[in-house]
Amino acid sequence: MKSIFSIEFLFLLFIVLSPIACASSKTTITGDAGSKIQVESFGEFNRPWAMTFLPNGNLLVTEKKGKLQLANLNNDTKIEVKGLPEVAYGGQGGLGDIILHPQYQQNQFVYLSYAAKSTWGEKGAVVARAKLRLPSATPKLENLEIIWQQIPKTLGSGHYAHRLAFSPDGYLFITSGDRQQQTPAQDWQQNLGKTIRLNDDGTVPADNPFQDKGELAKTFWSVGHRNQLGIAFDKQGKLWTHEMGPRHGDEFNLTIAGHNYGWPIVSWGDNYSGIPIPDHDTRPEFDAPEAYWVPTVAPSGLIIYSGSQFPQWQGNAFISGLRSQALLRLSITNNQAKEVERFDMGNRIREVEQGPNGAIWLLEDGRNGRLLKVMP
């Protein structure tokens, strides 16, 4: 009896504090402009989608199937956070982004996005706010409340976007994909294909740009987007986003209040059917991207670098790539941007994040997606 109890106890302990890595490995990768980076592996996650660092250096990682993992990088263990909502997993849907409130150390608020299903089977992205309770053995989310959702929910499992960021002045920004419906991106009665700006509690700021287009439009910051999977602010407070193009034509945009980015009327890509879409330069009333890609790189995550490990790259944008299986570095000068270097990572990269000490962290896509640390 004593022996059986000991085995069960050890098994439960393994489940609670499961290792995230068997062995760390380092690789040197040379970019196509000659820069060298050291890449170290810190273990694997099951279809990871996003991550954010806590003030103590631990890491929260979302997994698409609906799990949130708390990873301790000092002892290479992870523990599942309880209290997660049910998610609509499938296709591009599931548990999405996670960020901290700017005053997290005072209020313990975290924000997460995920795909949710209606009673009738339609799906849409929602954003929820909750308090993260961190007793060492049983971390959990408490008092979870939905503060925003896509309107309307639709059939299909693509183009949720639902990336999150706080602006330097404390507003919550949400990217809302077009849900593969295209035309809602230009529709004032739907919040699909838009960038959203809210107060931290989900209420609507009175100074949002579209005040005369209806109540829903008062939440919009910009319109005419397809599937924005990257969002970040630079040190000057400018908002940058990137989005997947249709058949090629991925975009990197300076995303300005009240502006229209043209989807689905214009694009540097074409429809998957082969039917061409007018290029951006045919319709100058729409904002053209500051950089674009033909062929596609399939951008998936974004940071504007501000750390000390790569001082020569401060102010550069880093974009993770899925189809390109790369980490892209872009220079930004005033309001202009261009790709200046590409690092071949050998696998689809789902997410990029800057760590507390200035390292760059990546998450690989897929069932055994590795956590990677990038250093000089």
SEDRENDO-703481 format. One record per atom (N, C-alpha, C, O, CB): x, y, z. Coordinates in pm, whole numbers, plus 50000, padded with zeros to 5 digits. Glycine has a CB too. Example, Ala and Ser with C-alpha at 12.3 -4.5 7.8 and 13.67 -1.06 7.14 Angstrom:
<rs>
513194943150780512304955050780513204967050780514244966850846511314955350905512854977550708513674989450714512905000350787513415011450804514084994050572
</rs>
This chain:
<rs>
500844987950000500005000050000500865012550000500595022049928499065000150121501925012250084502825023650091503505025949957503665037349914503855021550200503915015149890504595016349761503675022349657504105030949580505095002749714502405018049651501445023349554501225038249578501195046049483500095015749561501075042149705500865056249737502035064749688501825075549633500675058149888503255059849706504435067349666504465069349516504815080149469505705060349712504115059049441504105060149295503065070249250503335078549163503825046549230501865069649310500825079049273501235093349306500995102549228499505075649343501855095149422502295108449462503315114049364503225125649323502885108049604504285105749326505295110349232504695113449096505115122849029506385099849216503695105649056503035108148928502325121748929502415129448834502035096848895501595124449039500895137249049501875148849052501625159248991500015137449175502985147149122503995157649126504555160248988504835171748953505105153949222504735149848909505225151348771504245159248687504645167748607505475137548707502925156548704501915163748628501895178448664501795187048575500545157548651501975181548794501885195448839503105203448796502975214748749501745195948991504295197548811505535204548777506245196748667507315191048690506445206348902505655196448548506245188748439507385196648377507315208848365505185185148333508445189748335509585196748277509225202448141508455196548067510785187448265509795214248109509575219947977510765217147885510735220247766509335235047988511815211247941512965208247856513705196047909513845194148030513925220347849514155187647816514995176347854516455180547858517215176547947514795164647757516845188647759518215193447755518255205947669517615206647564519185182647700519005215847715519115228247640520165226647530521175219847549519485240047733519915232847415520865232247305520995246047243520025253647238520425221947199522205249347197522465262347136522905260546992523635251246957523545270047216522415269746909522745269546766523085283746723522445293346768521575263746680524075285146637524395298146577523725299246442523865290446357525925300146563522995310146421522325312546294522835325746237522915335746309520755312846311523185325746111523655337846043522575343045952522055335745867524945334945962522225355745969521215361945885521735364645745522935363845721520725374645947520835367845653521265370045515522005383245496522515386045388520065369645423522065391645604522895403745600524175401945680524945411345696522115415745654524405389745731525675386645797525665386945948526665383146009526675395845751524575391246012524525391446158524405377246213523765368646152523325400046207525045374946328524985361746391524185362646521524335372046599526415356246419523335352646543522585351546667522785337646725523005327946652521095354546644522705336746858522735323946928521315320346969520615328447031523675324447053520885308446934519525303846962519595291947056520235281847026518765300146831518935293347172518915282847273517495277747292516555285747302519495287947408517325264647297516015258547314515705256447461516555252047538515945245247238514455259847500513995258147638512795248947647511955250547737513665271647699512675239247558511615229547569510445232047478510505240647389511145229047708509355224547499508255223947403506905226747468506705224647588508225210347336505975231747384504585233747423503695227847314504135225647201504275249047445502445225347350501495219047259500715229847183499775235747236500525209747336501095232147059500485242346973500435255947043499355261647060499065237946933501595261247082501615274247148501225285447051501415284246930503005277147207500665296247107500195307347022500765320747066501085329146982498675307947023500895322847197501365335847245502045334147379501905323847444500195345947255502785344547420503445344247550503615358447601503605368047525504815337247540503755359447734504075372247797504835369447925504575359547993502785380647825505775378247957506595376548076505955383248197505395394148186507995382148053506035376548311505635382248439506795390248497507945388348456505175371148537506515399148592507595407348649508725399248711509865403948715507035416548752508445387148761509495378948823510285370848722511145362948760508875369648925510015372548592510755365448489510115352548443510545346848343512095362448537509085347748514508355336048466507535339648343507305351448314507435330448577507105329548271506505331548140505145325048133504985313448171507415326148031504145332448083502835326848053502775323447905503095331947821501695336748092502375311347873502295306647734500895301147708500435292347780503375295747704500225306347605498925300747568499105289447468499965289947380498015311747508498275279047483498235267947388496845267947325495845269447394498545254247458496795266247194495555268147119494385259847169493235264247164495775265046974494655247847218493565239047260492865244047386491835238447426494085225147283493405254547450492705260447563493435259847694492835261947799491425253947580494735257147691495505256647815496455268547823496995273247723496305243547824496635273447947497585284047977498645278148068498335272948175496895296448043499915278948025501005273248102501845284248166502135294448103501895264348012502215281948291503135290848362504485284048366504655273748431502615294248507505465289848296506775283548283507785290748371507895302948369507245283648136508535282948448509635287948528510915284848452511325273248443509645281648672511555295048399512725292848314513975290148395514995285948340512945304848224513925292348526515085289648610515255274848638516375269848647514985297248741514125267648652514235253348679513595244748570513415232648588513605250148813513255251048457512745243748340511505235448372511425223848333513825234748285510545241448443509285234648469508125243448426508265255548409509165230948619506985237048409505775244548377504625238548456504635226848493505485244248225503625246948481502445242648554501235249048488501285260748449502525246348705500155241548475498965246548407498195256048498497965253148615498065234848363497805267448442496975277048513495515272948497495065270248385497205291648460494785272248605493385268248602492465280348582492905291848588493025260748732491175277548557490185288048544490045293748404489475304548387490515298948635490555286448305490445291148166489035288748113488385279148153491485283948076488555297448024487245295347963487295284247858488385280347814486725308247899486145279347818486075269847707486345277247577485805288047555484695262647703487155271447491487475277847364486965269447248486775257347260489005280047351486735276047134486345269147011487615265846935488115273946857485365277946923488135253746958489395249746897489145243646761488235235446744490155239846987489945247746663489865242046529490245252446426489935264246442488465236746501490935248046319491395257546219492365267446283493345263346345490205265046155492085280246267492915290546329492395294446467492945303346531492965302846239491335287846513490695291746638491215284246759491775273446748489235289546627491005290346874491405284547002491795295747096491365307147081492555274646984492625292247195493155302347285494215310447211495075304747143493745295847414494145323747225495005332347146496025339947227496925334047287494185341947070495885353147229496905361847287496745363147437495685360147492496855375547222497805367747503497755370947646498725382447672499855382247626498105358547733498255392447748499085403747787498765407547932497735403447986498875415947692499645415347993499435420248127498895434548123499195442048030500725419648209498115438248223497725452148242498985460348271499895455248337496675453548357499065472848225500265480948254500565482248403501725483948441500095494748195499535481448488499735481748634499505467848695498885466548800498785492248699499995457848627499765444048672500215441748816499545434748892500485434448580501345447548855501855444848989500925450249098500985445649212503225450949005500075459949063499105465149158497765457849151497115455849254498895479949134497345453749029495975448349015495905433748970494825427848974495215456648918497015427748927497075413648882496155410448764495775398948745496725404548998495795420548685494935418048570495745412648451496805417948417494195430948529495215402048390495725397348261494565397748162493395396948199496335382848272494915399048035493935399547926494245388247829495395386247792493955413447853493225380947789493425370047695492345370247588491205374347612493445356447768492715365847470491765364747359491595350147323492505342047342492245372847236490415346847272490175332947231488955332547139488145341847136489965323747355488835321647066487675319246981486585312647065486855303147139488025310346859485365317747054484225312447129483105308947033482975314946926483735322647235482305299347072481215294546987479875298847046479685298447167481265279246970478945302946957477605306447001476755293847016477185282846980476945316346903475545295547069474615284347084474315277746950474055265746943473315289047150474345285546844473975280546711475195276146629475055272146514473215291246634476385276846687477555271546620478435281646552479535278346508477135261746522477985294246543478875304446486479995307546585479865305146705478095317346451481095312846532482265315346615482725329746600482435336446501483405305846579483445334346701484025347646696485025349246807484995342046907482935358446706485925358846790486905361646893486275369547006485385377746985488095369346834486735366847126486375374747243487645378347317488665371547305485375367047335487575389047396488675393147484488125393347625487065399047651489275407147442488855387147716488435386547856489525392147945490715391847912488085372047897489095397148060490015401848164489805393448289488675390148325489785417048194490905389948356490815381848477491965385348569492955391348527490805366748444491845381448695492945382948789493715369848797493135358948807492425387048930495025371048791495895359348798496355357348941497065365748997497105360748704495935346349001496345342949136497475332849129497375322849058495155337249219498555335449201499775327549182500285320949310501485322049338500835336249126499475314049387500095305049485500885294549408500445290149301499005298249578502015290649459502975282949379502405269949324502785265849214504165279849462501505263449396501025250249352499785250849266499535241749187500745241649471498985261449279497685261749209497415275449147496475282249190496565258049306498195279649048497875292348983496545291548910496215281248852498985296348885495775302348913494475302048849494025316148812494485326148868493435295348939493095316548716492425328948680491135330148760490395320448774492145329648528490865342148811489655344548888488915356548832489505365548772489995346749037487595356548854486725367848816486865371348667486945383048630487055380248901486895361048583487035363348439485765369748383484655364948408487335350048365485945380548308484815387248245485145390748101486245395648072484425399948323484215388348011484385391947870484155406847856483115412047898483415383847777485115413947796484995428547780484855432747635484615444547607486185435347842485005423347541484835426747398484605413847321485085403247361486095434347342483865414847209483685403247122483435407746979482955418846953482535394447171483785398846886483535401746745482035401246717481315392546766484275391646654481595410946637480195412046596480135413546445480675423146390479485424046667479475404046375478785392246427479705380246436480805380346380477585388946339479265369846506479925356846495479555350846359478475353646306479515347246613480445342746304480235337246171480625322446171481225317446266481045345046066480265315646062480745302046039482205302545995482705313145956479875294645933482875291346002484275290945963485185292446083484745295946192484575301745862486485289746061487445289546171488725297046137489815293046180487775275246208488605307846060489785315346020489695330146048488615335546071490045313245877490865336546044491005351146049490365357446171489615367246160490415357245925490665351946288490225358546411491115370646441490645380746493490245348546530492385369546409493415379546442493615380246594494555374146644493035393546386492795387046666492715388846811494065390146883494265384246989491985377346869494995397946824496195401846897495875413946985494985421846955497365405246798496615415147096496335425247198497595433347229498705428147224495785418647326497395446247261498495454647307497935466547383496855471547352499365459347187498675470947483498365483447551499245494547493500435492647470498575482147704498635506047471499385517647426500135523947543499795521147658498435528047361501135532147516501865538647626500965546847717501295548747835502945547347570499835552047666498935559747749497795551347808496815556847858498355571247670497915537947801497045529347878495765524547813494885519647883496705535947997495635525847680494445520747612494705506747559495825503347521494025530147497493655498647556493735485047506493405484847358492355489547316492785475747584494325479247278494135477847133493955463147099494665454547151495325483947055493005460347010492665446846968492635446346816492045455146753491295442247028493275436446757493115434446613491975424646590491935413946650494435429246547491055428446503489885420146474489915416346327489745424846240488565427646509490125403446299490235398746161488905399046088487845400446149490795384846158488955397645957487745398345874486965385245870485925384345805488095402445733487495374845942486835361745952486625355345814485705347545795485485363046022487495358845719487465353745582486185357845508485775351445411487595338545583485565368545556484345373545493484625385445400483755389145321483345377645599485795391345409486265402345323485465415245343485965424645404486195398245178484245415745293483505428445289483245434845426483135447045432482195426345222483135427345537482935434145665484035444045702483815452845785482815423845773485215442645641486305451845673485965466245638486575475545692487565447645601484985468245547484545481745510483135484845561482545494845521484585483245358482605476545650481225477845698481225484245837481875479145928480515464045701480505495245853480455502345980479595495146083479635498646201479945516345960478805485346041477915478246133478515465146183477845457546253476595475546066479755462346147480455450346193481855454446239482475463146179480525439446081482335448146344483685451646390484755442046339485845441246396483715452046542484445434746234485415425846169486285434046073485805443346008484685414346093487575430346066488475437445977488835451446027489035460645948487865438545840488915452846160489165465946220490275464846325490595453946373487865471646284490845476346360491625477646482490735484646584490115494746554492965485646458490675479046706489775483746810490585490846919491695486646951488955471946871490025501646974490655508747086489625510247199488545515747178491205522847040489995505247319489095505447434489835510447558491065510547563488515491547459489065514547657489625516247790489965502547848489545492347794488645523947883490725502347958491185489448011490065480748065490255468748084492185491748119488875486648089487735478748137486755475148026485685469648053487005486348245487105478347902486245474947789485305486047747484625484847645485455462947821485225496847823484395508147783485075515647669486245513247639484125517647902484335524647605484795530947481485315545147508484585553247566483655531347377486545548047469487055561647486486255571747403485855568847290488545562247447486025583247460485215593447392485935599847274485295606247191484795604147490487265598247266488015604847159488415595347047489295598646968489255611247217487785583447039488035574846924487615582046796486745590746799487285561446939488235578346681488095586846562486755586546490486375596446427489115583146467486015575446498484795574246417483565576646506482985567146558484715560246349483185589146523482095592746614480755594346544479735595746611482435605446685480745594046413479495596746339479095585246248478365587246152479635609246256479585572946279479305561246195478475550746267478345539446219480615555146147477905554246382477135544646459477855540646587479045543246602476845532246376477115534346680477665531146811478825521346803479825523146872476595525546899478695510846721479765501046712481045507346659482145504246706479345489346624480895516246560482065522546498482835531546594483995534946568481625530646378482215535346703482925543546802484055535846868484925541846931481955548746908484055522646855485165514546910486325513446812487405508846851484665500546946486145517446685487165515146582488285525346592488045537146617486525515646441489505520746572490675529346556491025530746408491335541746361491875523846635490975519646335491235519646190490415508446127489965499246196492765517846159490225509245995489375499745924490095494745799491155499845762488005506345885489495484545734490045479545609491195469945625492155470245548490475490845526491105461245727492165451445753491695437245722490495434545717492635452345900492655428445701492335414545668492525405245788491545400345844493195409745550493755402845828494025393645939495315398046007496395393045976494135378745889495185407446100496345413446166496835404346280496155402746381496005427546220497995398646261498545389346360499755395046432500445387746503498915376346294500005407846415501085414446488500675428546523500095435646440502375414446407500975432746647500635446246692501665450546796501955443046889499185446946749502215462746781503205467646876503325482746863503095488446756504585460946852503675489246974503935503546976505425506046981506165498547046503235510147095505875516646913507285520446923507455530647035506485534347101507795526146788508685535147056508975544147168508325557847152508125565047250510475545847184507985561347030507315573947005505795572747021505075582547004507645578946865505315560847053503895558647071503155555746942501925555246943503295570447134503865553646831503225550146705502845535446706503575526946757504145553346585501675532546647501175518846642501535512446508501275518046402499655518546663502145500646516502495492846398501765479446405501685473246510504035490746388501245475246292500605462046282501045455346153501475462046058499045463146288500935442246149501115435246022499945425846001499275421746096502455427546018499715422545875498585413745844498905404645728499695408045639497345421945814498275393145732498395383445623497705388845498496565393445505497795369745664498385388245384497735391245259496935379445210496945368845273498755395345154496225380945098495435369745046496365359144985496825350145055494405374644940496645360344858497675352044794498885360944776499005367744674497185345844656499775361044874500905370244885500385384144929499205385744963501675371244749501275393944928500865407444965500715409745114499895417945155499595410644899501485402545199501465405345343501895419945366502695425345290502405395545421501345426245472501545440545492502125443645630501835436745728500235447945473502945454245636503415460245760502995474845757503445482545673504985458845777502105478445850501435491445844501685500045966501655495146079499955489345827501945512945942501815522946046500315525646058499695530745965502635536146013499745522246172498285521246186497765533546260497925534846381497885508146261497145542546184496835556146230495345557546256494515552046183497285566646127495005564846359493595567046396492825572846279493245582746218493495576346518491665566546248490765571546146491115568046004490445572445911490705585946157492175559945984492595556845847491995543545801491615534845880494135556245838491915542345667491355530645601492455524045520493105530645439490135534545509492685511045541493805503845480493405495545358494215488145304494435494845582492145496845316491775492945182491245479045158490655476445054492895494545100491435469745253490955456145229489425455945232488825462545317491535446345335488775448445139489305439745033489355446644896489445439944793488445427145023489295459944896489235467244769490585467444700490665466444578488755481544792491655468744779493015468844723493905459544803493655456944921493595483244722494945454644739495945446144805497115444444709496955445344587495335432244845498315442044765499445438444681499435423544646500285418844571500755442144750498455416044701498275402044665497045400344577496385410144542498155393344790496755388044542495575384744462494725374344535495175368344632495995379444322493515372444488492645362244546493235348344522493965346144425491215363244486492915338944612493405325244596492875318844468493495309644415492995316744717491755323644418491205318544292492035322644172491855317244063489785323244274492945332144191493715337544080493165350744028493835357543950493775327643969491965354344069491385367044026492175378444088492315378744211489885367944065492695387744009493535398444065492725408344149491525410144128494245405943953493395414544243492855425344323493595438044283494815437544266492995422444478492935449344266493645461744232494745464744332494575462744453492665473444225495895469544283497015472944371496715485644450495815493344416498305474744288497475487544556497265499344641497425512344565496715522044592498235499044758498355512844470498615525644403497505529744307497545540644251499915524944328496505520944286495355524844204494305532444284493425538744225494715512644142494395531944418493405538544503494125546144615494225541144727492395528244563494625557944584495435565344682494675569944806495295574344902496035577244616493345569044806492595572844926492775562745040492475565845155491125574244894493275550745007493535540645109495025540745145495875542945060493105526645059495325538245272496725537845316497425525445261496935514245276496805537945470498555527645197499385516545149500335512345261500675520545346500185520645021500755499745262501665495145369503045501445357503485505145248501785479945365503705502445471505085507645474506065497145422507145500645375505475511845617505695484445431506465473545370505475462545334504445460945400507605468245466505795454945230504925443645194505785432645132506925434845093503795448045096505185420645123505935408945079505195401444968504045397444985506215399645196505885399744857505485390844750506765383544706507625389944647504805398644629506925370644733505935361344787505715363244937506445370645004506355347144759504715356344989504315357545128505415353145225506215344245194503065349645153505425359445343506235354445455505335348645564505815341945655507135365645513504025351345556503045347045656503425352145795503785344245882502935331645658503335365245817503745371045946502805366846058501595365746038503785386345937503375364446178502565358846286502705366146419501835364746504502925344646305503765373646440503975380746566504895392546542505575393146439504565371446674504935401946638505645414546615506135420546746505415420646845504745424546542507375425446745507875434346850508605445946785509125444646674508795426746949508655457246854509565468046821510645467646929510355470247046508835482246815511865464446891512895461046988513385473347063513615483947004514065454146919513545471847197514015482947280515025478447385515315485847479512835489847347515545466247371516385460447475517855463747463518285470747371516225445847476518635458547559520065461447567520955450647506522135453047481520455463547710520405438747482521235427947427521665430647283522755426747242520485414847433520815437347208521125440947069521005456147054520075460746987520165433546969521905464047113521745478647110521725484446969521085494746945522865485147188522405477846876522435482646738521095480946668520875486646561523515475446659520175473246728518885470546666517725477346740516555474546711518645455646661518025486146832516945493146901516115501146801516655508246715517505502347011514795499946812513895506546719513565498346596512695502146518514475519446676514255486946577513925477946466512685469846501512405467246618515125468546435511955465846398510845456546416511345442446390512155440146300509655460146321510845432946470511105418846447509765411946426508845413346507511895412346566509665404346316508445397446278508735382546269509685378446204507875402946143507895374646335508005360146321507215355646199506165361246167507485352946449507735345546131507125341046006506765326346009507525318146058508045343745890505595323145956505135309345949505625302745821506525294245826503605308745955505065306445708505495299945583506975302745554507665294145500504625304845466507455314445589508855317945565509795310845661510995310145636509045332945577509265305445773510065298645874511255307245916512395302645922510555285045822510965319845943512045329445962511715339546071510565341346110512345336645833512775346146119512675358246199513145369646112514295369746068513505357246332512265379146086512575390345998512905402746080512245405546179511395393145903513935410046038514295422746101514035434046002514485433645888515785422746148513305444146048512965455645965513505468246030513395470046151511435456545944514095477045951514475490146000513285499545984512525498445888515725495545927513145508946078512095519046071512755532646081513425535646180511015517046184512565540845979513095554445977511945563945955511315563745849514195556245869511665572346056510485580846053509255571946034508945563746120510585591645940508565573345921507385565145898507615554845788506655549345733506205573945861508855552245756509185542645651509815530145711510515530845812510125549045548509545518845649510075506145699510535497445582509985498245472509015498645783511545489245607511975479645506512655467945573513305469445677512925486145403512505456145513513205444445564514685445845535515085448945423512645431545501515515443545639516965444845623517705431745651518875430245616517485455845714517015422145715517695409545742516665398745773515595401445828518695410945859517035386445736516165375045759516995363545816518045360045761515425370645629516515357745927517175346445990516335333945964515175333346003517385348846143516925324245899516235311745868516225303045993517265298146037516925304245748515025301046050514895293546175514635278646153514725270746247513785299446259514305274746030514125260546000512785254846040512515243146013515165252846065511925262746105510585258446145509655270546142510095282046147510605251846287508355267746134507355278346140507425285146277507405278546381505935272646114507505298346277507595306046401506265313146424505815321146341508775316246396505645310146537504305315346568504325328746640503425336846622503555305446650505365331146724505325342646813506725347746841507685340046845504615339146945506845360946860508095367146901507785376547017506775383547015508785374746782508665376747118508465385347235509815389747286510805382347276507665377947346509875401847342511105406547404511075403047552510085405547620511275421847385512185397147602512255393247741512725404547831513135415047783513155381547757512665402447962513005413048058514435418148047514695429848074512775408048196515375409448006516765413747998517185417347856518375419147828517675402948052516195418347765516505422347628516735411147531516985413547413517685430847628516665398547578516715387347484515435387247401514405392547442516895373847559515505381047285514335379147199513915364547213514735355447201514655382847048512635362447238512105348947258511125345647147510345354047103511415347747396511175333147103510325328346995509575315847038510045308147122511165325546868508395313946980507655301446993507475295346855506985301946763506275303747062507885282946841507615275746717506135271846711505495270146815508515263246705505625270446592504245266246571504145251046580505135243946558503725271346434502955246046613502715231846600502635224346732502745230146840503775225946518502455211246720502175202546834503325202046932503105200747052501855188646786504545202946884505725202746971506545215446951507745215046928506605190246942505855226946961506505239646937507505243147047507155243547165505475250646925508735245447007509785248447105509775263247144509385271847066511155244547050510205265847267510475279247315511955281947291512805274247334510105280747467512245292847221513615295947181514035309647234513255319147229513765295447027515265310347284515835322947331516905327447233517805319647200516415321447475516825339847188517765345447089518645355647160518165365147220517015351946968519945353447150520945362447212522055365247111522165358347010521545356147343522885375547138524015378347048524985366647043525995367246973524755391047092
</rs>
